[in-house]
Amino acid sequence: MKKRNLKGDKLKNQKLKSVYDPTCNSGSLLLQVAKEIEVENFYGQELKSTAYNLARMNMILHNIQYSDFDIQQGDSLEKPMHKSMKFEAIVAKPPFQAKWSSDKKFLNDPRFSDYGKLAPKSKTDFAFIQHMIYHLDENGTMGIILPHGILFRGASEGKIRKYLVNDKNYLDTVIGLPANIFYKTIIPTVILVFKKHRENKDNILFIDASKNFKKG
């Protein structure tokens, strides 16, 4: 069966084998990717049962066959459901100000072990970045929406950030967004784009989009 492109032929002769969202909520980001490029398989995990059921329903309402999506319920940091899988595209808007255990056992988890540091209990931002980087295919692209402070915070977060930028050179693009752009989120946010094999390895593109938007 020919896979669907929900928006038509905007990006010609391109398609993704897989897209994954570890905090997929109702599945809107997964479906947004499919509006831009043809997607073969959709993967996601969602903690809240109501949102998990909505995500599965959303897939079906958008004519995505049951065999073409795998949405699981659970905490993707503490109990990931897609272990060892790699994805060609990963997108996420993790819950802001979320917490996790930051248990030392995760220093032996392949998602976190290379960094030597764990994200603090009070902020899961870098834990989700580490989780997503682990699941990103070698030729893949990953986009994540986070609070603007992710660019500056120190301690263990600063060391993880330095490892990603200086040692691995995975950070490709930083897009600054305005405050109040998301429901119940008054703080400025940022989109970070990561690639394991970057075309422009010597530069990170910074885009200030904080004033270039129309509220809708």
C-alpha positions in Angstrom: 0.0 0.0 0.0 1.3 3.5 -0.9 2.0 5.5 2.2 0.4 8.8 2.7 1.6 12.4 2.6 -1.0 14.4 4.4 -0.2 17.6 2.6 0.6 16.4 -0.9 3.9 16.7 -2.7 5.6 19.7 -1.0 8.9 17.9 -0.6 9.3 15.9 -3.8 11.0 12.5 -3.9 11.5 12.4 -0.1 10.0 10.3 2.6 10.8 9.2 6.1 10.9 5.6 7.2 10.0 6.5 10.7 9.2 9.5 13.0 9.1 9.3 16.8 7.8 11.5 19.6 8.7 10.4 23.2 6.1 12.8 24.7 3.5 12.6 21.9 0.5 13.9 23.8 -2.4 13.7 21.2 0.0 13.0 18.4 -0.2 16.5 16.8 3.6 16.8 16.2 3.8 13.4 14.5 0.9 14.4 12.2 2.5 17.8 11.5 5.6 16.0 10.2 3.4 14.0 7.9 2.0 17.2 6.4 5.5 18.2 5.3 6.9 14.8 4.1 5.7 11.3 3.4 6.0 9.1 6.5 6.0 5.3 6.5 5.7 4.6 10.2 4.8 6.6 13.3 6.1 5.9 16.8 5.3 7.6 20.1 5.0 7.3 23.9 2.7 9.2 26.2 2.5 9.2 30.0 -1.1 10.3 30.4 -3.7 7.7 29.6 -6.3 10.3 28.2 -3.7 11.8 25.8 -2.4 8.3 24.9 -5.9 7.3 23.8 -6.4 10.6 21.9 -3.1 10.0 20.0 -4.2 6.6 18.8 -7.6 8.0 17.9 -6.0 10.9 16.0 -3.9 8.5 13.9 -7.0 6.6 12.8 -8.9 9.8 12.1 -6.1 10.9 9.8 -6.3 7.7 7.8 -3.2 6.2 9.2 -3.4 2.4 9.2 -3.2 0.6 12.5 -0.2 -1.3 11.3 1.7 1.9 10.5 1.7 3.4 14.0 3.0 2.2 17.4 1.9 4.5 20.2 2.6 3.3 23.7 1.7 4.5 27.2 4.2 5.1 29.9 7.1 7.3 31.1 9.6 7.3 28.2 12.5 8.3 30.5 11.9 5.8 33.3 10.3 3.0 31.2 11.0 3.4 27.5 8.9 1.2 25.3 11.0 1.5 22.1 14.3 0.2 23.5 17.2 0.0 21.0 15.1 1.4 18.1 16.5 4.1 15.9 14.4 6.7 14.1 15.0 8.8 11.0 13.1 11.8 12.5 12.4 12.7 16.2 10.2 15.5 17.4 9.0 16.5 20.8 7.7 19.2 23.0 8.3 17.7 26.5 6.3 19.1 29.4 8.0 22.1 30.9 9.2 22.0 34.5 8.7 18.3 34.6 10.6 16.1 37.1 12.1 12.7 37.0 14.0 10.4 39.4 17.5 11.1 38.1 18.4 7.8 39.7 22.1 6.9 39.5 21.2 3.6 37.9 20.7 5.6 34.7 24.5 6.2 34.5 24.7 2.6 33.3 21.8 3.2 30.8 23.2 3.5 27.2 21.0 6.6 26.7 22.9 8.5 29.4 26.1 6.7 30.1 28.4 8.5 27.6 27.8 11.9 29.3 28.9 11.0 32.8 26.1 13.3 34.1 22.4 13.1 34.5 19.9 15.9 34.2 18.7 17.2 37.7 15.6 15.8 39.3 13.9 19.2 38.9 14.3 19.5 35.2 13.9 16.7 32.6 14.9 18.9 29.6 18.4 17.4 29.0 17.2 13.9 30.0 14.8 14.1 27.0 17.5 15.4 24.8 19.8 12.5 25.8 17.0 10.0 25.3 16.2 11.3 21.9 19.8 11.5 20.7 20.2 7.8 21.6 17.2 6.9 19.5 18.2 9.1 16.5 19.4 7.3 13.4 22.9 8.2 12.1 21.3 10.1 9.1 18.4 11.4 11.2 17.2 14.8 12.3 15.7 15.7 15.6 13.8 18.8 16.8 12.8 19.6 20.3 11.0 22.6 21.9 12.3 23.6 25.3 12.5 26.6 27.7 15.0 29.2 26.6 17.1 28.6 29.7 18.3 25.3 28.3 21.0 27.4 26.5 22.5 28.8 29.6 22.0 26.7 32.7 25.1 25.3 34.3 26.1 22.4 36.7 25.3 19.0 35.2 23.2 20.5 32.4 26.1 22.7 31.3 28.4 19.6 31.2 25.8 17.7 29.1 25.4 20.6 26.8 29.2 21.0 26.3 29.5 17.3 25.5 26.8 17.6 22.8 28.2 20.7 21.3 32.0 20.4 21.7 32.6 16.6 21.8 29.9 15.3 19.6 29.0 18.4 17.5 25.4 17.3 17.2 23.7 20.7 17.7 22.8 22.1 14.2 20.3 24.9 14.7 18.9 27.1 17.5 15.6 28.9 16.9 14.5 31.4 19.5 10.7 31.8 20.0 8.7 34.5 21.8 7.1 34.3 25.2 3.4 33.3 25.4 3.5 31.3 22.2 2.3 28.0 23.8 -0.8 27.5 26.0 -0.1 28.2 29.6 3.6 28.9 28.9 4.6 32.5 29.5 8.4 32.1 29.2 10.4 32.3 26.0 11.1 29.0 24.3 13.5 27.6 21.8 13.7 24.9 19.1 16.9 22.9 19.1 17.7 20.9 16.0 20.2 18.1 16.3 21.9 16.0 13.6 24.5 13.3 14.1 26.0 13.9 10.6 25.8 17.7 10.0 26.3 19.3 6.6 27.9 22.4 8.1 30.0 21.0 10.8 31.9 24.2 11.6 28.9 26.4 12.4 25.7 26.4 14.4 22.9 28.4 12.9 21.1 30.8 15.3 17.8 32.2 14.3 16.0 34.9 16.4 12.4 34.3 15.5 11.0 36.0 18.7 9.6 39.0 16.8 8.8 37.3 13.5 5.5 35.6 14.3 1.8 36.2 14.0 -0.4 35.3 17.0 -3.3 33.1 16.0 
